[in-house]
C-alpha cells in the first residue's frame, strides 16, 4: 500500500508562519528519505493556524528540496483562478521536476466569504463553473481543447510533451459525491477527504469506480483516501496528543481564529458536557494510536474504500511529535526509505 502525506503547514502557538513553512520543508525532506510516495500541500486563506495560501509557490521549493518523492497540491482551489494560468504553472513545475508533479484541485473557498471575495478579486468564486474549469484545465495541460474553443489555438507553455509524457497527474479532491462523480465523468483520479467527512466516503468511492469513463489520461480509475492520523509510541501517548486536535476542532466550532494549541495549552483546557459531546462526534475523523494500531486502522479504511493509496495528515502540539508520527508510520508500513 502506497503511503503519502498531506501537509497543511500548521502554525503552532508561539511559532511564526515562517517557522511553519521551514517545518514543512524539513518534513518533506524526511518524507523523501523515509519512502513516502507523495507529498501534497494544501491551500488555505486567512486562517491563523495554517501558513500556506499559495501551494504552487512552495511546491517549487519543495521539488528542489527533495529527490524521489512525488510533490503536488492537495489542492489548488480552482474556482479562484484561470484554468489556463494554472495549466502553465503546473507545466512549468513539471518541466522543473519531470515525472514528479501532482495537480490536486478542489472547489472549496478555503476561508471565510469576505476572504474568498478578496482572493477572487472582489467576486465570490463561482463553483458552478467548476466542471467547465476542470475540463478546460485538462485540455490546456494536454493540448486537447477543440479548435473551435475560444482558447483552442492559444499556445500553452512550456510547450510539448514533458519528459515524454503528458503531465502532471491530475486529481480531483472531495469530501462528498460531487467531485467523485465529476472525476468519473472526466476520467480523472479521485482522492476522498476522510479527515473532513468520515461518513459515506466508501459509497462515494464505489460510485466513482462504477461510473468511471476511460480517458486518454487514465485508462482505469485510481483512488486515494486521506485520513487525519496521530501515531505515537503507545495508544495512551497518541490519546494524549489527540487532545490538541480536540481543542483545535472545538475552537473551529466556536469560529475562533487561533493558532494550533501547544500540548500544554490543550491539557489546561477544560470541557463542559456539550463540548465533550462535540469532541466525541468529531473523533470518527481521527485515526490515532500506536504504530501497529494506526496501521491496522488505516488498512481497514483502505479496504472499506477499496482505495489504491493512503494519504495521512498529522497535526500535533509540537513539530517534533508530528515528525515522529510520520516516522513511526513509515516503519510500520515498511516503506522503502
C-alpha positions in Angstrom: 0.0 0.0 0.0 1.4 3.4 -1.0 1.5 5.9 1.8 1.6 9.7 1.2 1.5 12.9 3.2 -0.9 15.9 3.1 0.7 18.9 4.8 -1.4 22.0 5.8 1.7 23.8 7.2 0.3 24.2 10.7 1.3 27.2 12.8 1.6 26.1 16.4 1.1 28.6 19.1 4.3 30.6 19.8 5.7 30.0 16.3 5.6 32.2 13.2 4.3 31.4 9.7 8.0 31.4 8.5 8.8 28.7 11.1 5.8 26.7 10.0 7.0 26.8 6.3 10.5 25.8 7.4 9.0 22.8 9.2 7.1 21.9 6.0 10.4 21.8 4.1 12.1 19.8 6.9 9.2 17.3 6.9 9.3 16.9 3.1 13.0 16.1 3.1 12.4 13.5 5.8 9.4 12.0 4.0 11.6 11.7 0.9 14.2 9.7 2.9 11.5 7.6 4.6 10.0 6.4 1.4 6.6 8.2 1.3 5.1 8.2 -2.2 3.6 11.7 -2.5 3.8 15.0 -0.5 0.9 17.4 -1.1 0.5 21.0 0.1 -2.9 22.5 0.9 -4.3 25.9 0.0 -5.9 28.0 2.8 -6.5 31.7 3.2 -6.6 34.0 6.3 -6.5 31.1 8.8 -4.3 31.8 11.8 -3.5 28.1 12.2 -2.3 27.4 8.6 0.6 29.0 6.8 0.2 28.3 3.1 -2.1 30.4 0.9 -0.1 29.6 -2.3 1.0 25.9 -2.5 2.2 26.3 -6.1 5.0 28.6 -4.9 6.0 26.5 -2.0 5.8 23.4 -4.3 8.6 24.9 -6.5 10.9 25.0 -3.5 9.7 21.5 -2.3 10.8 20.0 -5.6 14.3 21.3 -5.2 14.5 20.1 -1.6 13.6 16.5 -2.5 14.8 13.9 -5.0 12.5 11.0 -5.3 9.1 11.7 -3.8 6.2 13.0 -5.9 5.2 16.5 -4.9 2.0 18.4 -5.5 -1.1 20.2 -4.3 -4.0 19.0 -2.2 -5.1 21.2 -3.6 -5.3 24.3 -5.7 -8.7 25.9 -5.3 -9.5 26.2 -9.0 -12.7 28.5 -8.9 -10.4 31.4 -7.9 -8.2 31.1 -10.9 -7.8 30.9 -14.7 -7.6 27.3 -15.9 -5.1 28.4 -18.5 -2.8 30.1 -15.9 -3.0 27.0 -13.6 -2.1 24.8 -16.6 1.0 26.9 -17.4 2.1 27.0 -13.7 2.0 23.2 -13.5 3.5 22.6 -16.9 6.4 24.7 -15.7 6.7 22.7 -12.5 6.6 19.5 -14.5 9.5 20.9 -16.6 11.5 21.6 -13.5 10.8 18.2 -11.8 9.8 15.8 -14.6 7.7 12.9 -13.6 7.2 14.1 -10.0 4.4 16.7 -10.1 0.7 16.2 -9.0 -2.0 18.7 -9.5 -4.8 18.1 -7.0 -7.7 20.5 -7.4 -10.7 21.4 -5.3 -13.6 23.8 -5.4 -14.0 24.9 -1.7 -13.3 28.6 -0.9 -10.6 27.7 1.7 -11.6 30.6 4.0 -14.5 32.8 5.0 -16.7 34.7 2.5 -15.0 38.0 2.9 -11.6 36.5 2.3 -12.9 34.5 -0.6 -14.1 37.7 -2.3 -10.7 39.3 -1.7 -8.8 36.3 -3.2 -11.3 36.3 -6.1 -10.7 39.9 -7.0 -13.9 41.2 -5.4 -16.1 38.3 -6.6 -17.0 35.1 -4.7 -15.7 32.1 -6.6 -18.3 30.6 -8.9 -18.2 26.9 -8.1 -21.0 26.3 -10.6 -18.3 26.8 -13.3 -16.0 24.2 -11.7 -16.7 21.3 -14.1 -16.1 23.5 -17.1 -12.9 24.8 -15.5 -11.6 21.3 -14.8 -12.3 20.3 -18.4 -10.5 23.4 -19.7 -7.6 22.9 -17.4 -7.0 19.3 -18.6 -7.4 20.5 -22.2 -4.8 23.1 -21.7 -2.4 20.7 -19.9 -2.8 18.1 -22.7 -3.3 20.3 -25.7 -6.7 18.7 -26.3 -9.0 21.8 -26.4 -11.2 21.7 -29.5 -10.1 24.1 -32.3 -13.4 26.0 -32.0 -12.9 26.6 -28.3 -12.1 30.3 -27.7 -8.7 29.3 -26.4 -8.2 26.3 -28.6 -5.4 27.9 -30.7 -3.7 29.7 -27.8 -0.1 28.4 -27.1 0.3 26.8 -23.6 3.8 27.0 -22.3 6.2 25.3 -21.7 5.2 23.5 -24.9 5.3 19.9 -26.0 5.2 16.6 -24.1 7.2 16.9 -20.9 9.6 14.1 -20.1 8.0 12.0 -22.8 4.5 12.1 -21.2 1.5 14.2 -20.6 1.9 15.6 -17.1 1.3 16.3 -14.3 -1.1 13.8 -12.8 -4.4 15.5 -12.1 -6.5 14.6 -9.1 -9.9 15.8 -8.1 -10.3 16.2 -4.3 -13.6 16.0 -2.4 -15.5 15.0 0.7 -18.8 14.3 -1.0 -20.1 12.6 -4.1 -19.8 15.8 -6.2 -16.1 15.6 -7.1 -16.2 11.8 -7.2 -18.8 11.8 -9.9 -17.1 14.6 -11.8 -13.8 12.7 -11.7 -15.6 9.6 -13.0 -17.2 11.6 -15.8 -13.9 13.3 -16.9 -11.7 10.2 -16.4 -9.5 11.7 -13.7 -8.0 10.4 -10.4 -10.0 11.0 -7.2 -9.0 11.5 -3.6 -11.6 11.4 -0.8 -11.0 13.6 2.3 -11.9 11.3 5.2 -10.3 13.8 7.5 -13.1 16.2 6.6 -16.0 13.8 6.3 -15.8 10.3 7.9 -19.3 9.3 6.7 -20.2 7.8 3.3 -16.9 8.0 1.6 -16.9 4.3 0.8 -20.2 4.8 -1.2 -18.7 7.8 -3.0 -15.7 5.7 -4.0 -17.9 2.8 -5.2 -19.9 5.2 -7.3 -16.8 6.8 -8.8 -15.5 3.4 -9.9 -18.8 2.2 -11.2 -19.4 5.3 -13.3 -15.8 5.8 -14.4 -15.3 6.8 -18.0 -12.0 5.8 -19.5 -9.9 8.8 -20.7 -6.7 9.3 -22.6 -5.1 10.3 -19.3 -6.3 7.4 -17.2 -7.4 4.1 -18.7 -8.6 2.9 -15.3 -9.9 4.7 -12.1 -7.4 5.5 -9.4 -8.2 6.4 -5.9 -6.7 7.6 -2.6 -8.2 8.3 0.8 -6.7 10.9 3.2 -7.0 10.4 6.9 -6.1 12.5 9.9 -3.5 10.4 11.8 -1.7 10.8 15.1 0.8 7.9 15.7 2.8 7.6 18.9 4.8 5.0 20.8 1.7 3.8 22.6 -2.1 4.2 22.3 -2.0 6.2 25.5 0.6 8.6 24.1 -1.5 9.1 21.0 -4.6 9.7 23.1 -2.8 12.4 25.0 -1.5 14.1 21.8 -5.0 13.9 20.3 -6.2 16.4 22.9 -4.6 19.2 20.7 -6.8 18.1 17.8 -9.9 18.1 20.1 -9.2 21.7 21.2 -8.5 22.8 17.7 -11.7 21.4 16.3 -13.7 22.9 19.3 -12.2 26.3 18.6 -13.2 25.9 14.9 -16.7 25.2 16.0 -16.7 28.4 18.0 -15.3 30.3 15.0 -12.2 31.2 16.9 -9.3 32.0 14.6 -6.3 30.9 16.6 -3.1 29.0 16.0 -2.8 25.3 16.8 -2.6 25.0 20.6 0.5 23.5 22.2 0.2 20.3 24.2 0.4 22.3 27.4 -2.3 24.7 26.3 -4.6 21.8 25.3 -4.1 20.0 28.6 -5.0 23.1 30.5 -8.3 23.4 28.7 -11.4 22.1 30.4 -14.6 20.9 28.6 -18.3 21.1 29.6 -20.7 18.3 28.7 -21.7 19.9 25.4 -18.1 20.4 24.4 -17.2 16.8 25.2 -20.1 15.6 23.1 -18.9 17.7 20.2 -15.4 16.4 20.5 -16.6 12.8 20.6 -18.7 13.5 17.4 -15.5 14.5 15.6 -13.4 11.5 16.7 -14.5 9.4 13.7 -12.3 11.7 11.5 -9.3 10.8 13.5 -7.1 7.7 13.3 -4.8 7.5 16.4 -2.8 5.1 18.4 0.5 3.2 18.4 2.1 2.3 15.0 0.5 -1.1 14.9 -2.9 0.3 15.9 -2.7 3.1 13.3 -1.6 0.6 10.6 -4.5 -1.7 11.3 -7.0 1.2 11.3 -5.6 2.7 8.1 -5.6 -0.6 6.2 -9.2 -1.1 7.4 -10.2 2.3 5.9 -8.3 1.5 2.7 -10.1 -1.8 2.4 -13.5 -0.3 3.2 -12.9 2.4 0.5 -11.2 0.0 -1.9 -8.5 2.7 -2.1 -5.4 2.3 -4.2 -3.4 4.7 -1.9 -3.5 6.1 1.6 -2.6 9.7 2.5 -2.1 10.9 6.0 -2.4 14.4 7.6 -0.9 14.9 11.1 -1.1 18.0 13.3 0.1 17.9 17.0 1.0 20.4 19.6 4.7 20.5 18.5 6.7 19.8 15.4 8.8 17.0 16.9 5.8 14.7 17.7 4.4 15.5 14.3 7.6 14.3 12.7 7.8 11.3 15.0 4.3 10.3 14.0 5.3 10.1 10.3 8.5 8.2 11.2 6.6 5.6 13.2 4.1 5.1 10.3 6.9 4.7 7.8 8.4 1.9 9.9 5.1 0.2 10.5 4.3 0.1 6.7 7.9 -0.9 5.9 8.3 2.0 3.4 11.3 1.7 1.2 13.3 4.5 2.8 
